[in-house]
């Protein structure tokens, strides 16, 4: 069963750069768009969550756990570290990241 790879960053950030195979599902602060999008999937579907630095993915992880998803991974420390480890120069759109600096 292949995992569902989910990038929760804003669309502009995803368009600028993203990890291969990750789908962009921007997550509002209350998680509603993501919750609506993921609801049709089986609760035992493997899911990997990523955002810029970990805040949005942590909230989505909590939401999925409450919703009964049993195979969720929060890819921390996030896309920022992923990009830097691969030699990329990535800076999120101003105001688009709610992660601590």
N, C-alpha and C positions, 0 to 999 in steps of 0.2 A: 504494500500500500504506500504509494508515494505521498510525501507530506505536502500540505498546502503551505506555500511560502508567501507570507503576507508582509508587505512594506506599508507601514502606517503613516509615513511622512506625507506632507502636502504634495499635491500633484506637481507643482513646479519643481520641488526638490527631487522628486522621482524622475521627472523628465531630464533634469540636469545630469543625474547619474543614479544608477541603481545596481544592486547585485543581480546576477543572472538568475532567471527563473522566478524571481519574486514578483507578485502581483501588487499593484498599488490600490490600496483601499484606505483612503484618508480617514483618520479617526477623529471625530469631534471630541471635545473635552468630556462630554457625557457618554461617549461610546456608541451613541445610537446608530449612526450610519454603518459602522462596523457590525454591530449586533444584528441589524437587519440583513446585511449582506451574508453573514456567516450562518444564519439560522437554518438554511436548508441542508447543511452538511451533517453527516453522521457524527454523533458525539464521540466516537472512537477514532475519527479521522485524525492522523497526525497533523499538527499545525505548528509552524515556526513563525514567530512574530518578530518584526524588526522595526525600529524607528531610529531617530537620529542618535539619541543617547540613553534611552531606556525608560523614560517616564510614560509615554503613550503606550508602549508595548507592555509595561507592567500593569497599567490600568486594564488593557485589553485581556491580559492573562487572567487577572482577577475576575473579569466579566465572564470569560469562557469557563473558568472553574465553577463559578456559581451556576452557569447554564448547563453544567454536566459534561463538558468536554474533558476527556481523561488523558489525552496525549498532546499536551501543549508545551512548547519550549519558547521561552522568552530569550531571544538572541541578544544578550547584553555583552558588551557595552554598546552595541548598536552600529549603525552605518558609519558614523564618524571613524571609529576604530577600524572597521572593515576597510574603508577607503584608504586610510593612512597606511595600513599594513600592506596594501597593494601599490603603494607609491602614488596614490591619487591626492589631489589638492581639492578638497571638498569643503565648502562653506554653505550652510543652509540659507535659504532666503531670509532676509531680515524679518524678524517677528514670527517666523513660521515654526520655530522650535520652542517648546516649553520646558526644555531640559536645563538642569543647572549648569552654569558655566564654570 
